[in-house]
Amino acid sequence: MIRARRISVTAVAVLAALAGSPGLAQAQQPPQTRLLSTTDDNKLPRGWRIDGEHGSRELVWRASKSVPTGDARVEFRAGDRLLGVPKPAKDGRTFRLALDEVGSTALTDLQVTAAGRRLDAAADEPRESDAQGVRLPAQAPANGVDPGKPGSYRTVSGSYDLAPVRLPGFATPVEMRAQVVAPKGATGSRPLALFLHGRHSTCYKPGGEDDTTIDWPCADGYKPIPSDKGYLRDQKLLASQGYVTVSISANGINAQDWEAEDAGAQARSSLVRQHLARWADWAAHRSTAPAVVRQSPKADLSRVLLVGHSRGGEGVNRAAMDSLYPPPAAEDGYRGPVRWKVRGTVLIGPTIFGQNPVADVPSVTLLPGCDGDVSDLQGEDFVDGTRGVSRGTALHSAVYVVGANHNYFNSEWTPGEAEAPAQDDFGTDPEQADPVCTPGAPTRLTAAQQHKAGSTYIAAAARLFVAGDDRVRPLLDGSGRRAPSADPARVLTHAVGGRRSGGFLPDAGAKVTGARLCSAIDPDPAVACLDPETAGSSPHFAWWETEKETGRSAVDLKWSAPGTAARVTPAKPLSLRGSQKLALRVFVPPNTTGTKFDVSVTDSAGRRVTLGRAEVAGLPGSERTASYWAQELRVPLSAATRAGLDLRHVKSLELTPRSRSGRAWLMDAWGWAPGTPAVTAAALSRVDVGRTIVKEGDSGTRTYRIPVKISGHGSGQVRVYVLEPDSGRAQSRLVTVRPGGHAIDVPVEVKGDTVYGEDVQHDIAVKAVRGTVVGKHRGGLTVENDDPEPVITLSPVADRVTEGETLTWRLSIDAPVTADIWQPVRVLPVTEGTELSTKDVDPQWLKDWSGDVPDPERRLSDANLWVWLNIPPGSTGVDFITPTVQDQVAEPTESMRLALTDRDANPLPDRPALTGTVLDRP
């Protein structure tokens, strides 16, 4: 028996077949009934089923082949609505989501996604995209300084393996293992660069083709996959330039992070800080350090660069946050003093499930144009999400690497280089070659080319953030310079922060005329910035937790003739004083060329000046890439100065298209000046959402509050989304928070009863707006049902009939409940006498219930009849019927057997099978 929340419509019965159960095929539903979570004319897609045991109900999807362990979070969706994050099974194919997390909404348009891409067999056919215009971007001029050139130091390498550590919420201790590469013979203290890999398989069987697991520790006969060795080339380049480097292993987290509500971000932060604490100890007491550390120069913990790949990127971002703004002690795996200073982060194809970047720690985010894992390039939010949150002096750079995939930045995830089985995450389809990312395409990088580019831009970040060499800034801040060491890769950049000022932002009350102010996330195509039917996607519009968001906007320009200006007027005039240029972040559809704009500004006195003309071409893209990505366009402010424009009070910005027709989106525009300012982290408040689990009780009404901790310093603003348990829709409000306060006050009323029902989850999600950081962004109150399951029985109603009549059994419970009850029954072979055949029952009934046909004639028990019956809330029973047919053939008495089963289709041992008898009509 399976209990379930009532979902949208009353489902009478559902047929399913457990994938992998011998002899049970996928079944269909009779037309007069409705599947769980479907409308009348929609059935569960192929590969889906409802499942469960011991009072738990699950929505299950089984893939046709193994889904590689990756960094993108596998999600179940119903259209635009996020249902939840399913639990992966060890087979790599099966994913289960407890349906008390789903709410009572119709599960139509079921989808399995990971970073916006469809994984399920029901995915739409590939959409047409304009692949004919695919071309490499023009090669940029060389920068004066190339950080990809090796330095003068030889290197020393080794590893350490310390006692594992226990982290909150993780049952198995996590390893403290790392690879060290350092400069040999370097004097004095040297800056430290720490690398953290992403989520990947943890173990492999030597000699076994593609035999990998996500276990920890590894089973007998399996070896750990050394993901921490995948950055040795990057480490050697930095070490040759004078940096001490360490790459840490996180297999223990990868094997357990599916259980963590934040997908392991806090655990990864704790692990990073555990290692940094050891390095601080070793710097103070060299004799206690492992041999390779003693052979290395002393690490300068006041100059730390954190490098994270994929979920490792989100992990080092959280470590940088936790180093400035301590997390709640109960959830933290490191509680010692902070004896280091993080000068910057490098985030490679990162996840950012919480969309909670650290505004006051400089960052460089590498976005792989052919990422087949984190394919929505959600890491763009490490740039976009910092705007307006703090002082804006920290530079946040996005580096778009055309033709790079996700895995090849780590050599241990690269075929031909890895010790364990590895693959190209983008994948290839010989019948539908991708024009941009198929290996061998002019726009696709080889593994060696990609790794060289990655090493170069990691070194550029180290040189800018840690060494303070402003000469490499043009490689990162949208200035349009290239590092020859990264050739032949085409790399484009844009940035916010640094010495930018002003800020024409579409949000915060800006008015737009001559164009459309659009929303990054909205289910209404008329409101959304990018129509969901668009081939391809935009990193700027990556999904978060809700189907609709407030405060994420852009300006959508569309024209069929030149000359009509789009005007953006902020809520109050901006100052561009001290800026040399106006920097705009604009994107156009992929593979387009020749889009031109005149850029004008107007001051508060009404004086209008055209600054110049900008031109932009689209990135190479296909329907599988996130190529709607903004490029930085700059026009000088000198014309405004000559005209006497008051740059201290600029009231509007205008873009006037000069190409005949086209489409473009403006993300923002800023006053720009060269240089990299010193960054001092502001004293910000911090918000963390917890989770409380309570029992419903038998009577009375109790009011609980969702636990939220506000710590840190100063006041700030966050946007709080309250998610409705039934529909999943969100209501949002802007809240001012102060440390120790209770401004985020979400009461939940719980009514006790003695009726069996479902667990209910009341959740909120929080996002920083101004003057704060958000650690754990989602949590809530879970109300557990504490009433016993009803007793369920199967009994005959009409179990002895004449052919042409209907056999009927009743599935009953001993008392009404407030949850859907699901119980499978199965037709079994008879133990004596003659069994009904496939020609003795109504052929349409047979087809509807089993997907089978009468011919060739065979026993009814061989017809894949495994039926899930539903007793809806408030009811105490439902009938299962078998209509028989009358024929002209003289036959002996025939029968069929019916039994309650478990979810594996095995008859329940404590429940007898029932027999129905059909007599021949005289």
Secondary structure, DSSP 8 states (H G I E B T S, - for coil): -EEE---SS---EEE---TT-TT-------TTS--TT--TT----TTEEEEEETTEEEEEEE-SS-----SS-EEEEETTEEEE--EE-TTSSEEEEEGGGT-SS---SEEEEETTEE-STT--------GGG--------B-SS-TTS--S-EEEEEEEEEEEE--TT-SS-EEEEEEEEEEES--S-EEEEEEE------EE-TT-TT-EE--SS--TT-EE--GGGTTHHHHHHHHHTT-EEEEE--HHHHTTGGGSTTTTHHHHHHHHHHHHHHHHHHHH-GGGS-HHHHTS--EEEEEEEEEEETHHHHHHHHHHHHHHS---GGG-S--S-----EEEEEEES---TT----TTS-EEEEEETT-SSSTT-GGGHHHHTTTTTS-S-S-EEEEEETT--SGGGSGGGSTTT-SS----TT---TTS--TTTSTTSTT---HHHHHHHHHHHHHHHIIIIIS--GGGGGGTSSS--B-GGGTT--EEEEEESTT-EEEE-SSTT-EEESSEEEESS-S-TTTBSS-TTSSS--GGG---SSSS-SS-EEEEEEESSTT--EEEE-SS-B--TT-SEEEEEEE--TT---EEEEEEEEETT--EEEEEEEEE------TTS-----EEEEEESHHHHHTT--TTSEEEEEEEE-SSSEEEEEEEEEEE-SS---------EEEEE-EEEEE--SSSEEEEE--EEEEESS-EEEEEEEE-TTT--EEEEEEEE-TT---S--EEEEE--SS----EEEEEEEEEEESEEESS-EEEEEEE--S----EEEEEEE-EEETTSEEEEEEEESS--SSEEEEEEEEE--SSSEE-BTTSB-HHHHHHHHS--S-S--BGGGS--EEEEEE-TT--EEEEEEEB---SS----EEEEEEEB-TTS-B-TTS--EEEEEE---
